[in-house]
């Protein structure tokens, strides 16, 4: 399977879960494990639960923040077991596999798995283009993180063997998350400068920026489109400063 597909675990509490995820990945021929601020890693419990997938653990990349784990990615998919107040585009595991396999031919793709007890934060969801939800018993939706990774990884393996139809997202190269984050930072600064956003009302600022992120993440900007938007921001800033 493509090395462009990375599994990203965020703030995992139990090292045994990291080992179990490594085992699930190796079962399904995934290799790229990225860990964001794990509570304890390396750890003997992780090695024991990996049950032979020690190479996955040995090659895992540890990051101090999520941004560095997904900086090179042009597609980020978050996993979530609960509804959110602001809707994201939703995928089921099979749709997720088809999209990931198609786009990973051209650029790195990340699938995010959150904390065992609370999942992904809203700020982490802001980085996602889509959410994937695994169908479960409505009365008991909680899945162990390794079980969730196993299900998604299984769909990737099976879908890959069925040679899915390539999903085209335009002919030009999509922006990376690093480029996109720089755009969001510039956008927020300009909206504050022109008094569209009030920095003294951080709750309103966060809510509006979250909706703007959702808008642009849904569109999936390519680099030419991003350059146009950044040019517009520069023109607004120059005119406003005169």
Helices and strands as residue ranges (DSSP letters): E 5-10, H 15-27, E 32-36, H 44-50, H 54-58, E 61-63, H 66-70, E 75-79, E 90-91, H 93-103, E 109-113, H 122-125, E 130-132, H 145-161, H 177-193, H 202-219, H 223-241
